[in-house]
Amino acid sequence: MNSPEIPPALIVMVLQTKMLIVLFCMLHGIRRELDRRIERGDLRQTDGLARTRDELAAFKLEVARSYVPLTLMRGVDQRITDHLIRIEEKLEEATRR
């Protein structure tokens, strides 16, 4: 019994097909890995940005607390209160007439 001879072009085509499938799988794997890395990078960047914003807010609060002395704030508050009391007295006087 003679074995049928396989044409060399068919062998080459089968090998090329297998190589293309392997190449496609490799490219797909690389793409998935890159997508994962990009997502992780975005998360790290988002975490860093949130941490920076929190630190900036804390710094602003500390500056606001230490920038104006409490005694000065009390003095301004007292002057405003006194002025409002004078305005109320004038309004009461005007409504009596």
C-alpha positions as CSV (number, residue, x, y, z in Angstrom):
1,M,0.0,0.0,0.0
2,N,1.4,3.3,-1.0
3,S,0.9,6.2,1.4
4,P,-0.5,9.3,-0.2
5,E,2.0,12.0,-0.5
6,I,1.2,15.3,1.3
7,P,1.9,18.3,-0.8
8,P,4.6,20.6,0.7
9,A,2.4,23.6,0.3
10,L,-0.2,22.0,2.6
11,I,2.4,21.4,5.3
12,V,3.6,25.0,5.1
13,M,0.0,26.3,5.2
14,V,-0.7,24.2,8.3
15,L,2.5,25.3,10.1
16,Q,1.8,29.0,9.2
17,T,-1.8,28.7,10.5
18,K,-0.5,27.3,13.8
19,M,2.1,30.0,14.1
20,L,-0.5,32.7,13.4
21,I,-2.7,31.3,16.1
22,V,0.2,31.3,18.6
23,L,1.1,34.9,17.5
24,F,-2.6,36.0,18.0
25,C,-2.7,34.4,21.4
26,M,0.5,36.1,22.4
27,L,-0.7,39.5,21.2
28,H,-4.0,39.1,23.0
29,G,-2.2,38.2,26.2
30,I,0.0,41.2,25.9
31,R,-2.9,43.5,25.3
32,R,-4.8,42.1,28.4
33,E,-1.7,42.6,30.5
34,L,-1.2,46.2,29.3
35,D,-4.9,46.9,30.0
36,R,-4.4,45.6,33.6
37,R,-1.3,47.6,34.1
38,I,-3.0,50.8,32.8
39,E,-6.0,50.2,35.2
40,R,-3.6,49.6,38.2
41,G,-1.7,52.8,37.2
42,D,-4.9,54.8,37.1
43,L,-5.8,53.5,40.5
44,R,-2.4,54.4,41.9
45,Q,-2.6,57.8,40.3
46,T,-6.1,58.3,41.7
47,D,-5.0,57.3,45.2
48,G,-2.0,59.6,45.1
49,L,-4.2,62.5,43.9
50,A,-6.7,61.9,46.7
51,R,-3.9,61.7,49.3
52,T,-2.4,65.0,47.9
53,R,-5.8,66.7,48.1
54,D,-6.3,65.6,51.7
55,E,-2.8,66.8,52.6
56,L,-3.4,70.1,50.9
57,A,-6.8,70.6,52.7
58,A,-5.1,69.8,56.1
59,F,-2.3,72.3,55.3
60,K,-4.9,75.0,54.4
61,L,-6.8,74.4,57.6
62,E,-3.6,74.6,59.7
63,V,-2.6,77.8,58.0
64,A,-6.1,79.3,58.6
65,R,-5.8,78.4,62.3
66,S,-2.4,79.8,62.8
67,Y,-2.6,82.8,60.4
68,V,-4.9,85.0,62.5
69,P,-4.3,85.1,66.2
70,L,-7.3,84.2,68.3
71,T,-7.1,87.5,70.3
72,L,-7.4,89.5,67.0
73,M,-10.5,87.4,66.0
74,R,-12.1,88.0,69.5
75,G,-11.4,91.8,69.1
76,V,-13.1,91.9,65.7
77,D,-16.0,89.8,67.0
78,Q,-16.5,92.2,69.9
79,R,-16.4,95.3,67.6
80,I,-18.9,93.7,65.2
81,T,-21.2,92.8,68.2
82,D,-21.0,96.3,69.6
83,H,-21.8,97.8,66.2
84,L,-24.8,95.5,65.7
85,I,-26.1,96.4,69.2
86,R,-25.9,100.1,68.3
87,I,-27.8,99.5,65.1
88,E,-30.5,97.6,67.0
89,E,-30.8,100.4,69.5
90,K,-31.2,102.9,66.6
91,L,-33.8,100.8,65.0
92,E,-35.8,100.4,68.2
93,E,-35.6,104.2,68.7
94,A,-36.8,104.8,65.2
95,T,-39.8,102.4,65.6
96,R,-40.9,104.1,68.8
97,R,-41.4,107.4,67.1
